[in-house]
Amino acid sequence: MHIQYCTYAELRDLAPGSMVVDGTLMVMPFTNAQMANQAAKVMSERADSPGLIWAILDAQKVGFVQVVNMAFAASQSTWFGYVAQDAYAGRRWLALALTALGDRKHLLGFNDGKWAGALAAFGIARRSWAQQNYPEQHHGFFYPQYARHYADAELTLLALQAGVYTYEPDSVLVEVDWDKDHASVDAHDRTVFTQRKAQHFDGKVTQAVLLDLIA
C-alpha cells in the first residue's frame, strides 16, 4: 500500500474523479504531520493488500467530514475508507477487512470494541453503495452538515438498516487517543444528529433498535 500527501488547497483544485486508485483508497485528513506520518507508515507496511493512503493536510481546519467528502468526489476506487491521524494498524488489517466484506457487505467498521463493533469509527465502504446514500448532497460520502462527529454513526446506521454492515475483530485499525473517554463531542454535530434521527435519517432508518442504538 502506497502513501501520498497533499494539502486541502490542492485537493480543492482537483477535477472530479481525477484521483484514480486501484484497490482501496484510505483518506487520512491530518493537522499533525508527525502523527500522520507514523500512522500511515504502519498502515502501509501492515496492509497486505494494494491501495493508497491519501494523507491530506487540513491546515485551514475545515473539518474531517468536508475533507473526506471532497476526497470522495475527487477520486475513483472500488473501496473508499476514512481514518484519522492517530490510528494504529494491526497486522494484515486491510486484507482481513476486504475478506470480511466479500461480495455482500458494503461497510466495514473499525473500532475499539464499542457497541460490540457496531460503529464504524474508521471504516471502508464499497464506493458503489456509498454513492447512493446521499444523492441529494451531490453523492457525498458523509452527510455534509456534520463537521467532526456523528457522520460515522449515521453511516453505520444506514448500513445496519440495509443489512450490509460488518465488523471483523481480527482486522485492527483503532484510534489511539488517551483522552477519548473524557472528551466532549461537537455540540453542533450532536444537534444535527438529533434532528436527523428524529427524521429517521430521511426515512432511511426505520428499525427502532437502531434508532435507539446511538444517543
BALOBA-1460 file (C-alpha; in Angstrom, 3 decimals):
// residues 215
<rec num="1" residu="m" x="0.000" y="0.000" z="0.000"/>
<rec num="2" residu="h" x="1.403" y="3.373" z="-1.034"/>
<rec num="3" residu="i" x="1.221" y="6.748" z="0.696"/>
<rec num="4" residu="q" x="0.559" y="10.082" z="-0.984"/>
<rec num="5" residu="y" x="0.340" y="13.533" z="0.581"/>
<rec num="6" residu="c" x="-1.442" y="16.686" z="-0.457"/>
<rec num="7" residu="t" x="-2.941" y="19.797" z="1.095"/>
<rec num="8" residu="y" x="-6.592" y="20.725" z="1.320"/>
<rec num="9" residu="a" x="-5.930" y="23.573" z="-1.122"/>
<rec num="10" residu="e" x="-4.504" y="21.101" z="-3.653"/>
<rec num="11" residu="l" x="-7.429" y="18.735" z="-3.116"/>
<rec num="12" residu="r" x="-9.894" y="21.554" z="-3.736"/>
<rec num="13" residu="d" x="-8.333" y="22.200" z="-7.153"/>
<rec num="14" residu="l" x="-8.647" y="18.613" z="-8.382"/>
<rec num="15" residu="a" x="-11.197" y="17.739" z="-11.031"/>
<rec num="16" residu="p" x="-13.938" y="15.262" z="-10.027"/>
<rec num="17" residu="g" x="-12.751" y="11.669" z="-10.286"/>
<rec num="18" residu="s" x="-9.211" y="12.632" z="-11.241"/>
<rec num="19" residu="m" x="-7.524" y="10.575" z="-8.497"/>
<rec num="20" residu="v" x="-7.778" y="7.005" z="-9.774"/>
<rec num="21" residu="v" x="-6.711" y="4.248" z="-7.394"/>
<rec num="22" residu="d" x="-6.531" y="0.512" z="-7.978"/>
<rec num="23" residu="g" x="-7.781" y="-1.309" z="-4.912"/>
<rec num="24" residu="t" x="-8.556" y="0.572" z="-1.720"/>
<rec num="25" residu="l" x="-8.276" y="4.308" z="-1.144"/>
<rec num="26" residu="m" x="-7.932" y="5.318" z="2.515"/>
<rec num="27" residu="v" x="-8.266" y="9.048" z="3.196"/>
<rec num="28" residu="m" x="-6.484" y="10.456" z="6.243"/>
<rec num="29" residu="p" x="-7.196" y="14.129" z="6.999"/>
<rec num="30" residu="f" x="-4.490" y="15.441" z="9.305"/>
<rec num="31" residu="t" x="-3.273" y="18.519" z="11.133"/>
<rec num="32" residu="n" x="-0.242" y="16.936" z="12.850"/>
<rec num="33" residu="a" x="2.296" y="15.756" z="10.285"/>
<rec num="34" residu="q" x="4.311" y="13.624" z="12.688"/>
<rec num="35" residu="m" x="1.271" y="11.678" z="13.840"/>
<rec num="36" residu="a" x="0.033" y="11.230" z="10.281"/>
<rec num="37" residu="n" x="3.419" y="10.017" z="9.055"/>
<rec num="38" residu="q" x="3.667" y="7.440" z="11.832"/>
<rec num="39" residu="a" x="0.130" y="6.181" z="11.334"/>
<rec num="40" residu="a" x="0.378" y="6.000" z="7.554"/>
<rec num="41" residu="k" x="3.710" y="4.182" z="7.644"/>
<rec num="42" residu="v" x="2.398" y="1.408" z="9.890"/>
<rec num="43" residu="m" x="-0.829" y="1.138" z="7.911"/>
<rec num="44" residu="s" x="1.129" y="0.838" z="4.671"/>
<rec num="45" residu="e" x="3.526" y="-1.781" z="5.983"/>
<rec num="46" residu="r" x="0.783" y="-3.925" z="7.516"/>
<rec num="47" residu="a" x="-1.984" y="-3.703" z="4.916"/>
<rec num="48" residu="d" x="-1.104" y="-6.849" z="2.928"/>
<rec num="49" residu="s" x="-3.338" y="-5.555" z="0.133"/>
<rec num="50" residu="p" x="-2.831" y="-2.961" z="-2.624"/>
<rec num="51" residu="g" x="-4.138" y="0.552" z="-2.402"/>
<rec num="52" residu="l" x="-3.310" y="4.097" z="-1.395"/>
<rec num="53" residu="i" x="-3.289" y="6.067" z="1.844"/>
<rec num="54" residu="w" x="-4.111" y="9.633" z="0.862"/>
<rec num="55" residu="a" x="-2.966" y="11.894" z="3.693"/>
<rec num="56" residu="i" x="-4.463" y="15.364" z="3.329"/>
<rec num="57" residu="l" x="-3.247" y="18.317" z="5.364"/>
<rec num="58" residu="d" x="-6.190" y="20.305" z="6.686"/>
<rec num="59" residu="a" x="-4.268" y="23.479" z="7.518"/>
<rec num="60" residu="q" x="-7.444" y="25.542" z="7.222"/>
<rec num="61" residu="k" x="-9.191" y="23.199" z="9.688"/>
<rec num="62" residu="v" x="-12.306" y="22.865" z="7.576"/>
<rec num="63" residu="g" x="-13.040" y="19.585" z="9.350"/>
<rec num="64" residu="f" x="-12.756" y="15.852" z="8.879"/>
<rec num="65" residu="v" x="-16.103" y="15.432" z="7.120"/>
<rec num="66" residu="q" x="-15.531" y="18.099" z="4.481"/>
<rec num="67" residu="v" x="-12.062" y="16.786" z="3.654"/>
<rec num="68" residu="v" x="-13.339" y="13.215" z="3.288"/>
<rec num="69" residu="n" x="-16.275" y="14.313" z="1.132"/>
<rec num="70" residu="m" x="-14.034" y="16.318" z="-1.172"/>
<rec num="71" residu="a" x="-11.595" y="13.409" z="-1.480"/>
<rec num="72" residu="f" x="-14.504" y="11.099" z="-2.301"/>
<rec num="73" residu="a" x="-15.652" y="13.405" z="-5.099"/>
<rec num="74" residu="a" x="-12.128" y="13.794" z="-6.476"/>
<rec num="75" residu="s" x="-11.375" y="10.072" z="-6.648"/>
<rec num="76" residu="q" x="-12.226" y="6.734" z="-8.199"/>
<rec num="77" residu="s" x="-11.700" y="3.387" z="-6.474"/>
<rec num="78" residu="t" x="-13.607" y="0.224" z="-5.712"/>
<rec num="79" residu="w" x="-13.203" y="0.699" z="-1.970"/>
<rec num="80" residu="f" x="-13.092" y="4.006" z="-0.118"/>
<rec num="81" residu="g" x="-12.113" y="4.357" z="3.522"/>
<rec num="82" residu="y" x="-11.552" y="7.005" z="6.141"/>
<rec num="83" residu="v" x="-9.103" y="7.117" z="9.039"/>
<rec num="84" residu="a" x="-7.649" y="9.720" z="11.396"/>
<rec num="85" residu="q" x="-4.057" y="10.759" z="12.026"/>
<rec num="86" residu="d" x="-3.974" y="8.972" z="15.404"/>
<rec num="87" residu="a" x="-4.689" y="5.499" z="14.025"/>
<rec num="88" residu="y" x="-2.788" y="2.323" z="14.820"/>
<rec num="89" residu="a" x="-2.996" y="-0.619" z="12.408"/>
<rec num="90" residu="g" x="-2.778" y="-4.291" z="13.264"/>
<rec num="91" residu="r" x="-1.201" y="-6.904" z="11.053"/>
<rec num="92" residu="r" x="-3.000" y="-7.571" z="7.736"/>
<rec num="93" residu="w" x="-5.705" y="-5.097" z="8.728"/>
<rec num="94" residu="l" x="-6.755" y="-4.351" z="5.146"/>
<rec num="95" residu="a" x="-6.558" y="-7.871" z="3.757"/>
<rec num="96" residu="l" x="-8.706" y="-9.154" z="6.624"/>
<rec num="97" residu="a" x="-11.189" y="-6.315" z="6.196"/>
<rec num="98" residu="l" x="-11.687" y="-6.967" z="2.489"/>
<rec num="99" residu="t" x="-12.162" y="-10.678" z="3.117"/>
<rec num="100" residu="a" x="-14.847" y="-9.880" z="5.688"/>
<rec num="101" residu="l" x="-16.628" y="-7.547" z="3.264"/>
<rec num="102" residu="g" x="-16.675" y="-10.114" z="0.491"/>
<rec num="103" residu="d" x="-19.346" y="-9.655" z="-2.166"/>
<rec num="104" residu="r" x="-22.328" y="-8.952" z="0.075"/>
<rec num="105" residu="k" x="-21.266" y="-6.401" z="2.684"/>
<rec num="106" residu="h" x="-20.735" y="-2.739" z="1.852"/>
<rec num="107" residu="l" x="-19.370" y="-1.109" z="5.018"/>
<rec num="108" residu="l" x="-16.833" y="-2.469" z="7.465"/>
<rec num="109" residu="g" x="-16.292" y="-0.687" z="10.736"/>
<rec num="110" residu="f" x="-13.018" y="-0.441" z="12.598"/>
<rec num="111" residu="n" x="-13.302" y="0.433" z="16.273"/>
<rec num="112" residu="d" x="-12.098" y="-0.425" z="19.761"/>
<rec num="113" residu="g" x="-14.995" y="-2.752" z="20.561"/>
<rec num="114" residu="k" x="-17.604" y="-0.074" z="21.269"/>
<rec num="115" residu="w" x="-21.135" y="-1.471" z="20.982"/>
<rec num="116" residu="a" x="-19.610" y="-4.830" z="20.046"/>
<rec num="117" residu="g" x="-18.217" y="-3.308" z="16.878"/>
<rec num="118" residu="a" x="-21.437" y="-1.631" z="15.740"/>
<rec num="119" residu="l" x="-19.812" y="1.714" z="14.946"/>
<rec num="120" residu="a" x="-17.565" y="2.486" z="12.004"/>
<rec num="121" residu="a" x="-15.334" y="4.953" z="13.842"/>
<rec num="122" residu="f" x="-12.939" y="4.305" z="10.974"/>
<rec num="123" residu="g" x="-14.290" y="2.389" z="8.016"/>
<rec num="124" residu="i" x="-14.117" y="1.041" z="4.487"/>
<rec num="125" residu="a" x="-17.102" y="1.228" z="2.143"/>
<rec num="126" residu="r" x="-17.896" y="-0.110" z="-1.270"/>
<rec num="127" residu="r" x="-17.947" y="3.043" z="-3.351"/>
<rec num="128" residu="s" x="-20.933" y="1.965" z="-5.456"/>
<rec num="129" residu="w" x="-23.003" y="1.669" z="-2.252"/>
<rec num="130" residu="a" x="-21.730" y="4.894" z="-0.703"/>
<rec num="131" residu="q" x="-22.594" y="6.876" z="-3.825"/>
<rec num="132" residu="q" x="-26.272" y="6.001" z="-3.348"/>
<rec num="133" residu="n" x="-26.621" y="7.247" z="0.225"/>
<rec num="134" residu="y" x="-26.720" y="10.999" z="-0.337"/>
<rec num="135" residu="p" x="-27.630" y="11.680" z="-3.987"/>
<rec num="136" residu="e" x="-29.339" y="14.903" z="-2.931"/>
<rec num="137" residu="q" x="-25.997" y="16.025" z="-1.456"/>
<rec num="138" residu="h" x="-24.053" y="15.543" z="-4.696"/>
<rec num="139" residu="h" x="-23.270" y="11.950" z="-3.701"/>
<rec num="140" residu="g" x="-21.079" y="12.893" z="-0.756"/>
<rec num="141" residu="f" x="-19.614" y="10.132" z="1.354"/>
<rec num="142" residu="f" x="-20.788" y="11.582" z="4.687"/>
<rec num="143" residu="y" x="-23.850" y="13.714" z="5.340"/>
<rec num="144" residu="p" x="-22.252" y="17.146" z="4.837"/>
<rec num="145" residu="q" x="-23.827" y="19.075" z="7.711"/>
<rec num="146" residu="y" x="-21.573" y="17.304" z="10.218"/>
<rec num="147" residu="a" x="-18.117" y="18.738" z="10.872"/>
<rec num="148" residu="r" x="-16.218" y="16.265" z="13.065"/>
<rec num="149" residu="h" x="-18.540" y="13.853" z="14.863"/>
<rec num="150" residu="y" x="-21.572" y="11.626" z="14.237"/>
<rec num="151" residu="a" x="-21.117" y="11.331" z="10.459"/>
<rec num="152" residu="d" x="-19.651" y="7.874" z="11.038"/>
<rec num="153" residu="a" x="-22.577" y="6.996" z="13.321"/>
<rec num="154" residu="e" x="-25.147" y="7.914" z="10.679"/>
<rec num="155" residu="l" x="-23.279" y="5.978" z="8.001"/>
<rec num="156" residu="t" x="-23.152" y="2.941" z="10.284"/>
<rec num="157" residu="l" x="-26.904" y="3.092" z="10.891"/>
<rec num="158" residu="l" x="-27.604" y="3.240" z="7.155"/>
<rec num="159" residu="a" x="-25.517" y="0.107" z="6.628"/>
<rec num="160" residu="l" x="-27.047" y="-1.726" z="9.600"/>
<rec num="161" residu="q" x="-30.563" y="-0.946" z="8.377"/>
<rec num="162" residu="a" x="-29.704" y="-2.327" z="4.934"/>
<rec num="163" residu="g" x="-28.002" y="-5.417" z="6.378"/>
<rec num="164" residu="v" x="-24.704" y="-4.593" z="4.700"/>
<rec num="165" residu="y" x="-22.559" y="-3.732" z="7.734"/>
<rec num="166" residu="t" x="-19.795" y="-5.984" z="9.008"/>
<rec num="167" residu="y" x="-17.127" y="-5.981" z="11.693"/>
<rec num="168" residu="e" x="-14.036" y="-8.181" z="11.836"/>
<rec num="169" residu="p" x="-12.377" y="-8.051" z="15.264"/>
<rec num="170" residu="d" x="-9.150" y="-9.520" z="13.859"/>
<rec num="171" residu="s" x="-8.885" y="-6.560" z="11.481"/>
<rec num="172" residu="v" x="-7.399" y="-3.920" z="13.765"/>
<rec num="173" residu="l" x="-7.368" y="-0.212" z="12.983"/>
<rec num="174" residu="v" x="-8.019" y="1.759" z="16.137"/>
<rec num="175" residu="e" x="-7.759" y="5.341" z="17.302"/>
<rec num="176" residu="v" x="-5.023" y="5.974" z="19.860"/>
<rec num="177" residu="d" x="-6.493" y="8.852" z="21.862"/>
<rec num="178" residu="w" x="-5.608" y="8.637" z="25.538"/>
<rec num="179" residu="d" x="-8.286" y="11.168" z="26.492"/>
<rec num="180" residu="k" x="-11.035" y="9.816" z="24.243"/>
<rec num="181" residu="d" x="-13.357" y="8.673" z="27.024"/>
<rec num="182" residu="h" x="-13.295" y="12.114" z="28.626"/>
<rec num="183" residu="a" x="-13.522" y="14.260" z="25.507"/>
<rec num="184" residu="s" x="-16.720" y="16.082" z="24.623"/>
<rec num="185" residu="v" x="-18.374" y="15.834" z="21.231"/>
<rec num="186" residu="d" x="-19.048" y="18.758" z="18.941"/>
<rec num="187" residu="a" x="-22.296" y="20.390" z="20.118"/>
<rec num="188" residu="h" x="-23.328" y="21.372" z="16.602"/>
<rec num="189" residu="d" x="-22.808" y="17.841" z="15.337"/>
<rec num="190" residu="r" x="-24.830" y="16.413" z="18.214"/>
<rec num="191" residu="t" x="-27.711" y="18.740" z="17.323"/>
<rec num="192" residu="v" x="-27.545" y="17.744" z="13.668"/>
<rec num="193" residu="f" x="-27.570" y="14.064" z="14.613"/>
<rec num="194" residu="t" x="-30.550" y="14.513" z="16.945"/>
<rec num="195" residu="q" x="-32.502" y="16.300" z="14.236"/>
<rec num="196" residu="r" x="-31.559" y="13.705" z="11.642"/>
<rec num="197" residu="k" x="-32.581" y="10.861" z="13.944"/>
<rec num="198" residu="a" x="-35.963" y="12.472" z="14.569"/>
<rec num="199" residu="q" x="-36.495" y="12.357" z="10.806"/>
<rec num="200" residu="h" x="-35.245" y="8.741" z="10.652"/>
<rec num="201" residu="f" x="-32.330" y="9.981" z="8.547"/>
<rec num="202" residu="d" x="-34.579" y="10.994" z="5.647"/>
<rec num="203" residu="g" x="-36.649" y="7.867" z="6.220"/>
<rec num="204" residu="k" x="-33.730" y="5.527" z="5.561"/>
<rec num="205" residu="v" x="-33.504" y="4.058" z="9.078"/>
<rec num="206" residu="t" x="-36.762" y="2.615" z="10.410"/>
<rec num="207" residu="q" x="-35.787" y="-0.082" z="12.914"/>
<rec num="208" residu="a" x="-36.442" y="1.133" z="16.459"/>
<rec num="209" residu="v" x="-33.488" y="-0.815" z="17.853"/>
<rec num="210" residu="l" x="-31.174" y="1.072" z="15.506"/>
<rec num="211" residu="l" x="-32.663" y="4.456" z="16.258"/>
<rec num="212" residu="d" x="-32.019" y="3.785" z="19.944"/>
<rec num="213" residu="l" x="-28.508" y="2.422" z="19.407"/>
<rec num="214" residu="i" x="-26.606" y="5.705" z="19.341"/>
<rec num="215" residu="a" x="-27.604" y="8.598" z="21.588"/>
